[in-house]
């Protein structure tokens, strides 16, 4: 077996307000967060905002799941959505929710405004209802046989649709 011990400094980043963002509201699973970071980097999204309570993005499980992506991202913690919005007023925010009356992911991605922010909620609860008023609501059509897809899968679908040319 090959074991590796790594040491790195925890940093406090500032996201670039002129670039596209991913905003995660209360992510609670370290593996999901790491996978989301890795996926964001794969789609060249390098600015991630997080609203606590949230798993620590420096948690060893998160770092491992990110497969090194953590070290190529700007990750900024905001106390709430109002603080994020105040600093990023130039962004159009797209909240992914289980609201079947919202725009579908395909509709929203075809006429998105840039720079944009994709907003994803907690694994268990999703986004609070008030995000329907704060952002443009987006829905991922899916079978009625499941209540939702995993957060990292939903984020990957959103990033794919919003970044494809």
Secondary structure, 3 states (H helix, E strand, C coil): CCCCCCCCCCCCCCCCCCCCEEEEECCCCHHHHHHHHHHHHHCCCCEEEEECCCCCCCCHHHHHHHCCHHHHCEEEEECCHHHHHHHCCCCEEEEECCCCCCEEHHHHHHCCCCCEEEEECECCCECCCCHHHHCEEEECCCCCCCCCCCHHHHHHHHHHHHHCC
